[in-house]
Amino acid sequence: MILVASLAGCATVSLEEPAKAPAPSTAGTIGSSETRIVPSKDGSFQGEIIGTAAPGSRFAQLQIGMEALPVQRLIGIPDDMHAHETGKRWIPFYFGTDARRMITYYKGEGCLTFTGGNVWGSGGNELIRIEVDPSGRCYQP
């Protein structure tokens, strides 16, 4: 009983000023940080789209699940790119295509993330994430 009374003394409630409402969402604006989970174009997996591409922009033409070469043919080659291993690289007998990831940066648009293949280098190259970020902060090599 003493413990309950001592813990209740730690809680404070202010009646002077009501809690403020959260700031309005920027969802649907260009470069917002809203993350949407969407199915790939063939429906076999889900990917992420962060932000909303401007109508008519290069990123507005893309769909999760597209392969890297058709993406480059459609919107051009990236301004920069890098690849890294994921934690799945170290799972014994893991045969999935995302043991590596390839991040591409398009100046003024944002970043695209592709699966980079399995541990033997085959497979992959599917678009799994579109990050609309005209500032380029999405690219961290």
Summary of the structure (lengths in Angstrom):
residues: 141
radius of gyration: 21.6
end to end distance: 56.0
largest distance: 71.5
contacts: 352
relative contact order: 0.18
helix: 16%
strand: 29%
